[in-house]
Amino acid sequence: CKDNSLYAGITTDIDRRLHQHNHTKLGAKYTRAKRPVTLAFIETAPDKSTASKREYQLKKLTKSQKEQLVDEYTQTISRY
């Protein structure tokens, strides 16, 4: 987010959800005051239950652990 905080959520359509966070009231209340929101990390899951469990795990991480996850993800995608 604009304030350098990290937000985790699940969706079936990342482009739609990112648009909602940045431009509508359908985005999370947390992100409305922290626009613009940019995508820093993405994972896929086989179903909603698995995605929700992973979201819960991510939200329990410390900020530095989340930043490390984002850094590793960024390094991985920059190789391609």
DRENTORKOL-3810 file (N, C-alpha, C; in nm, 4 decimals):
REM DRENTORKOL-3810
@n.u->0.0837; n.v->-0.1185; n.w->0.0000; ca.u->0.0000; ca.v->0.0000; ca.w->0.0000; c.u->0.0883; c.v->0.1249; c.w->0.0000
@n.u->0.0246; n.v->0.2383; n.w->-0.0203; ca.u->0.0975; ca.v->0.3655; ca.w->-0.0250; c.u->0.1813; c.v->0.3890; c.w->0.0999
@n.u->0.1341; n.v->0.3419; n.w->0.2136; ca.u->0.2062; ca.v->0.3629; ca.w->0.3394; c.u->0.3103; c.v->0.2540; c.w->0.3666
@n.u->0.3379; n.v->0.1723; n.w->0.2646; ca.u->0.4364; ca.v->0.0647; ca.w->0.2722; c.u->0.3890; c.v->-0.0527; c.w->0.3583
@n.u->0.2613; n.v->-0.0577; n.w->0.3904; ca.u->0.2075; ca.v->-0.1741; ca.w->0.4608; c.u->0.1765; c.v->-0.2824; c.w->0.3582
@n.u->0.1594; n.v->-0.4036; n.w->0.4064; ca.u->0.1311; ca.v->-0.5170; ca.w->0.3190; c.u->-0.0044; c.v->-0.5757; c.w->0.3557
@n.u->-0.0870; n.v->-0.5982; n.w->0.2544; ca.u->-0.2222; ca.v->-0.6513; ca.w->0.2727; c.u->-0.2318; c.v->-0.7851; c.w->0.2015
@n.u->-0.2977; n.v->-0.8817; n.w->0.2619; ca.u->-0.3186; ca.v->-1.0125; ca.w->0.1997; c.u->-0.4680; c.v->-1.0388; c.w->0.1850
@n.u->-0.5042; n.v->-1.0984; n.w->0.0735; ca.u->-0.6428; ca.v->-1.1340; ca.w->0.0491; c.u->-0.6512; c.v->-1.2416; c.w->-0.0568
@n.u->-0.7718; n.v->-1.2944; n.w->-0.0778; ca.u->-0.7909; ca.v->-1.3965; ca.w->-0.1807; c.u->-0.8924; c.v->-1.3466; c.w->-0.2828
@n.u->-0.8808; n.v->-1.3979; n.w->-0.4039; ca.u->-0.9727; ca.v->-1.3622; ca.w->-0.5109; c.u->-0.9658; c.v->-1.4658; c.w->-0.6213
@n.u->-1.0663; n.v->-1.4682; n.w->-0.7050; ca.u->-1.0639; ca.v->-1.5532; ca.w->-0.8240; c.u->-1.0261; c.v->-1.4725; c.w->-0.9476
@n.u->-1.0178; n.v->-1.3399; n.w->-0.9333; ca.u->-0.9848; ca.v->-1.2519; ca.w->-1.0466; c.u->-0.8973; c.v->-1.1377; c.w->-0.9954
@n.u->-0.7667; n.v->-1.1521; n.w->-1.0101; ca.u->-0.6731; ca.v->-1.0556; ca.w->-0.9515; c.u->-0.6866; c.v->-0.9167; c.w->-1.0117
@n.u->-0.7084; n.v->-0.9065; n.w->-1.1427; ca.u->-0.7219; ca.v->-0.7743; ca.w->-1.2055; c.u->-0.8450; c.v->-0.6998; c.w->-1.1535
@n.u->-0.9571; n.v->-0.7715; n.w->-1.1434; ca.u->-1.0797; ca.v->-0.7107; ca.w->-1.0905; c.u->-1.0591; c.v->-0.6657; c.w->-0.9462
@n.u->-0.9978; n.v->-0.7518; n.w->-0.8661; ca.u->-0.9809; ca.v->-0.7203; ca.w->-0.7236; c.u->-0.8861; c.v->-0.6032; c.w->-0.7027
@n.u->-0.7792; n.v->-0.5968; n.w->-0.7793; ca.u->-0.6865; ca.v->-0.4846; ca.w->-0.7688; c.u->-0.7573; c.v->-0.3546; c.w->-0.8070
@n.u->-0.8400; n.v->-0.3599; n.w->-0.9119; ca.u->-0.9182; ca.v->-0.2425; ca.w->-0.9519; c.u->-1.0125; c.v->-0.2012; c.w->-0.8379
@n.u->-1.0779; n.v->-0.2973; n.w->-0.7760; ca.u->-1.1686; ca.v->-0.2666; ca.w->-0.6648; c.u->-1.0938; c.v->-0.1993; c.w->-0.5503
@n.u->-0.9778; n.v->-0.2504; n.w->-0.5168; ca.u->-0.9001; ca.v->-0.1909; ca.w->-0.4069; c.u->-0.8605; c.v->-0.0475; c.w->-0.4378
@n.u->-0.8316; n.v->-0.0184; n.w->-0.5630; ca.u->-0.7824; ca.v->0.1147; ca.w->-0.5990; c.u->-0.8899; c.v->0.2141; c.w->-0.6396
@n.u->-1.0076; n.v->0.1670; n.w->-0.6849; ca.u->-1.1018; ca.v->0.2600; ca.w->-0.7467; c.u->-1.2455; c.v->0.2521; c.w->-0.6984
@n.u->-1.2799; n.v->0.1571; n.w->-0.6138; ca.u->-1.4201; ca.v->0.1446; ca.w->-0.5724; c.u->-1.4315; c.v->0.1219; c.w->-0.4222
@n.u->-1.5542; n.v->0.1238; n.w->-0.3758; ca.u->-1.5796; ca.v->0.0935; ca.w->-0.2351; c.u->-1.5864; c.v->-0.0564; c.w->-0.2094
@n.u->-1.5744; n.v->-0.1361; n.w->-0.3145; ca.u->-1.5767; ca.v->-0.2817; ca.w->-0.2995; c.u->-1.4432; c.v->-0.3364; c.w->-0.2504
@n.u->-1.3384; n.v->-0.2551; n.w->-0.2578; ca.u->-1.2086; ca.v->-0.2971; ca.w->-0.2049; c.u->-1.2144; c.v->-0.3029; c.w->-0.0531
@n.u->-1.1181; n.v->-0.3673; n.w->0.0059; ca.u->-1.1140; ca.v->-0.3804; ca.w->0.1519; c.u->-1.1083; c.v->-0.2434; c.w->0.2192
@n.u->-1.1771; n.v->-0.2297; n.w->0.3294; ca.u->-1.1757; ca.v->-0.1047; ca.w->0.4054; c.u->-1.0318; c.v->-0.0656; c.w->0.4408
@n.u->-0.9492; n.v->-0.1654; n.w->0.4708; ca.u->-0.8099; ca.v->-0.1416; ca.w->0.5068; c.u->-0.7360; c.v->-0.0673; c.w->0.3967
@n.u->-0.7607; n.v->-0.1043; n.w->0.2716; ca.u->-0.6836; ca.v->-0.0459; ca.w->0.1612; c.u->-0.7376; c.v->0.0886; c.w->0.1130
@n.u->-0.8598; n.v->0.1234; n.w->0.1463; ca.u->-0.9202; ca.v->0.2473; ca.w->0.0942; c.u->-0.8410; c.v->0.3718; c.w->0.1301
@n.u->-0.7861; n.v->0.3774; n.w->0.2476; ca.u->-0.7103; ca.v->0.4954; ca.w->0.2908; c.u->-0.5620; c.v->0.4832; c.w->0.2561
@n.u->-0.5247; n.v->0.3749; n.w->0.1902; ca.u->-0.3828; ca.v->0.3483; ca.w->0.1645; c.u->-0.3541; c.v->0.3333; c.w->0.0153
@n.u->-0.4363; n.v->0.3965; n.w->-0.0668; ca.u->-0.4192; ca.v->0.3882; ca.w->-0.2121; c.u->-0.3043; c.v->0.4760; c.w->-0.2581
@n.u->-0.2366; n.v->0.4392; n.w->-0.3648; ca.u->-0.2651; ca.v->0.3245; ca.w->-0.4499; c.u->-0.2101; c.v->0.1952; c.w->-0.3928
@n.u->-0.2788; n.v->0.0887; n.w->-0.4286; ca.u->-0.2384; ca.v->-0.0459; ca.w->-0.3913; c.u->-0.1706; c.v->-0.1079; c.w->-0.5127
@n.u->-0.0553; n.v->-0.1694; n.w->-0.4930; ca.u->0.0114; ca.v->-0.2391; ca.w->-0.6025; c.u->0.0309; c.v->-0.3856; c.w->-0.5646
@n.u->0.0361; n.v->-0.4692; n.w->-0.6658; ca.u->0.0536; ca.v->-0.6119; ca.w->-0.6435; c.u->0.2008; c.v->-0.6412; c.w->-0.6204
@n.u->0.2314; n.v->-0.7085; n.w->-0.5091; ca.u->0.3699; ca.v->-0.7398; ca.w->-0.4751; c.u->0.3975; c.v->-0.8896; c.w->-0.4762
@n.u->0.2930; n.v->-0.9705; n.w->-0.4685; ca.u->0.3114; ca.v->-1.1151; ca.w->-0.4526; c.u->0.1821; c.v->-1.1842; c.w->-0.4919
@n.u->0.1938; n.v->-1.2970; n.w->-0.5575; ca.u->0.0745; ca.v->-1.3739; ca.w->-0.5941; c.u->0.1056; c.v->-1.5226; c.w->-0.5854
@n.u->0.0090; n.v->-1.5977; n.w->-0.5372; ca.u->0.0161; ca.v->-1.7443; ca.w->-0.5341; c.u->-0.1167; c.v->-1.7973; c.w->-0.5861
@n.u->-0.1149; n.v->-1.9166; n.w->-0.6380; ca.u->-0.2395; ca.v->-1.9822; ca.w->-0.6759; c.u->-0.2671; c.v->-2.0943; c.w->-0.5766
@n.u->-0.3946; n.v->-2.1292; n.w->-0.5671; ca.u->-0.4371; ca.v->-2.2373; ca.w->-0.4785; c.u->-0.5414; c.v->-2.3201; c.w->-0.5523
@n.u->-0.5515; n.v->-2.4479; n.w->-0.5206; ca.u->-0.6459; ca.v->-2.5334; ca.w->-0.5928; c.u->-0.7930; c.v->-2.5064; c.w->-0.5607
@n.u->-0.8196; n.v->-2.4461; n.w->-0.4437; ca.u->-0.9583; ca.v->-2.4205; ca.w->-0.4054; c.u->-0.9629; c.v->-2.3091; c.w->-0.3005
@n.u->-1.0838; n.v->-2.2627; n.w->-0.2726; ca.u->-1.1026; ca.v->-2.1509; ca.w->-0.1808; c.u->-1.0581; c.v->-2.1848; c.w->-0.0383
@n.u->-1.0824; n.v->-2.3064; n.w->0.0048; ca.u->-1.0434; ca.v->-2.3463; ca.w->0.1399; c.u->-0.8917; c.v->-2.3374; c.w->0.1574
@n.u->-0.8187; n.v->-2.3888; n.w->0.0621; ca.u->-0.6724; ca.v->-2.3838; ca.w->0.0679; c.u->-0.6241; c.v->-2.2394; c.w->0.0627
@n.u->-0.6868; n.v->-2.1589; n.w->-0.0220; ca.u->-0.6494; ca.v->-2.0178; ca.w->-0.0332; c.u->-0.6737; c.v->-1.9445; c.w->0.0985
@n.u->-0.7853; n.v->-1.9709; n.w->0.1622; ca.u->-0.8168; ca.v->-1.9060; ca.w->0.2904; c.u->-0.7178; c.v->-1.9452; c.w->0.3993
@n.u->-0.6793; n.v->-2.0706; n.w->0.4010; ca.u->-0.5811; ca.v->-2.1160; ca.w->0.4999; c.u->-0.4462; c.v->-2.0491; c.w->0.4770
@n.u->-0.4079; n.v->-2.0348; n.w->0.3498; ca.u->-0.2806; ca.v->-1.9690; ca.w->0.3180; c.u->-0.2872; c.v->-1.8206; c.w->0.3528
@n.u->-0.3993; n.v->-1.7568; n.w->0.3257; ca.u->-0.4162; ca.v->-1.6156; ca.w->0.3622; c.u->-0.3978; c.v->-1.5984; c.w->0.5133
@n.u->-0.4554; n.v->-1.6871; n.w->0.5910; ca.u->-0.4422; ca.v->-1.6827; ca.w->0.7363; c.u->-0.2958; c.v->-1.6953; c.w->0.7779
@n.u->-0.2234; n.v->-1.7877; n.w->0.7130; ca.u->-0.0805; ca.v->-1.8042; ca.w->0.7420; c.u->-0.0035; c.v->-1.6757; c.w->0.7099
@n.u->-0.0328; n.v->-1.6158; n.w->0.5962; ca.u->0.0375; ca.v->-1.4937; ca.w->0.5564; c.u->0.0103; c.v->-1.3790; c.w->0.6537
@n.u->-0.1129; n.v->-1.3672; n.w->0.6979; ca.u->-0.1480; ca.v->-1.2584; ca.w->0.7893; c.u->-0.0819; c.v->-1.2740; c.w->0.9260
@n.u->-0.0416; n.v->-1.3942; n.w->0.9619; ca.u->0.0259; ca.v->-1.4172; ca.w->1.0890; c.u->0.1761; c.v->-1.3871; c.w->1.0824
@n.u->0.2316; n.v->-1.3738; n.w->0.9614; ca.u->0.3739; ca.v->-1.3440; ca.w->0.9475; c.u->0.4058; c.v->-1.2029; c.w->0.9952
@n.u->0.5279; n.v->-1.1813; n.w->1.0394; ca.u->0.5721; ca.v->-1.0461; ca.w->1.0724; c.u->0.5923; c.v->-0.9691; c.w->0.9424
@n.u->0.6020; n.v->-0.8385; n.w->0.9540; ca.u->0.6236; ca.v->-0.7573; ca.w->0.8342; c.u->0.7542; c.v->-0.7952; c.w->0.7666
@n.u->0.8591; n.v->-0.8186; n.w->0.8430; ca.u->0.9869; ca.v->-0.8546; ca.w->0.7815; c.u->0.9784; c.v->-0.9908; c.w->0.7123
@n.u->0.9022; n.v->-1.0832; n.w->0.7663; ca.u->0.8839; ca.v->-1.2129; ca.w->0.7001; c.u->0.8064; c.v->-1.1958; c.w->0.5691
@n.u->0.7049; n.v->-1.1093; n.w->0.5712; ca.u->0.6290; ca.v->-1.0817; ca.w->0.4485; c.u->0.7186; c.v->-1.0146; c.w->0.3446
@n.u->0.8016; n.v->-0.9211; n.w->0.3886; ca.u->0.8916; ca.v->-0.8528; ca.w->0.2960; c.u->0.9920; c.v->-0.9507; c.w->0.2349
@n.u->1.0388; n.v->-1.0458; n.w->0.3137; ca.u->1.1304; ca.v->-1.1470; ca.w->0.2624; c.u->1.0598; c.v->-1.2332; c.w->0.1571
@n.u->0.9357; n.v->-1.2702; n.w->0.1815; ca.u->0.8579; ca.v->-1.3477; ca.w->0.0862; c.u->0.8416; c.v->-1.2705; c.w->-0.0449
@n.u->0.8104; n.v->-1.1412; n.w->-0.0350; ca.u->0.7962; ca.v->-1.0566; ca.w->-0.1533; c.u->0.9295; c.v->-1.0455; c.w->-0.2271
@n.u->1.0382; n.v->-1.0256; n.w->-0.1549; ca.u->1.1707; ca.v->-1.0160; ca.w->-0.2175; c.u->1.2057; c.v->-1.1442; c.w->-0.2926
@n.u->1.1810; n.v->-1.2587; n.w->-0.2312; ca.u->1.2100; ca.v->-1.3867; ca.w->-0.2968; c.u->1.1236; c.v->-1.4043; c.w->-0.4213
@n.u->0.9982; n.v->-1.3655; n.w->-0.4121; ca.u->0.9058; ca.v->-1.3744; ca.w->-0.5259; c.u->0.9547; c.v->-1.2829; c.w->-0.6390
@n.u->0.9933; n.v->-1.1611; n.w->-0.6047; ca.u->1.0407; ca.v->-1.0652; ca.w->-0.7046; c.u->1.1651; c.v->-1.1169; c.w->-0.7754
@n.u->1.2574; n.v->-1.1741; n.w->-0.7006; ca.u->1.3781; ca.v->-1.2294; ca.w->-0.7589; c.u->1.3452; c.v->-1.3456; c.w->-0.8528
@n.u->1.2492; n.v->-1.4273; n.w->-0.8144; ca.u->1.2103; ca.v->-1.5425; ca.w->-0.8969; c.u->1.1494; c.v->-1.4975; c.w->-1.0287
@n.u->1.0577; n.v->-1.4008; n.w->-1.0250; ca.u->0.9922; ca.v->-1.3597; ca.w->-1.1501; c.u->1.0830; c.v->-1.2739; c.w->-1.2370
@n.u->1.1818; n.v->-1.2072; n.w->-1.1779; ca.u->1.2710; ca.v->-1.1237; ca.w->-1.2580; c.u->1.3675; c.v->-1.2086; c.w->-1.3420
@n.u->1.3801; n.v->-1.3350; n.w->-1.3094; ca.u->1.4658; ca.v->-1.4252; ca.w->-1.3874; c.u->1.4030; c.v->-1.4623; c.w->-1.5204
@n.u->1.2718; n.v->-1.4438; n.w->-1.5327; ca.u->1.2000; ca.v->-1.4866; ca.w->-1.6538; c.u->1.1713; c.v->-1.3730; c.w->-1.7469
END
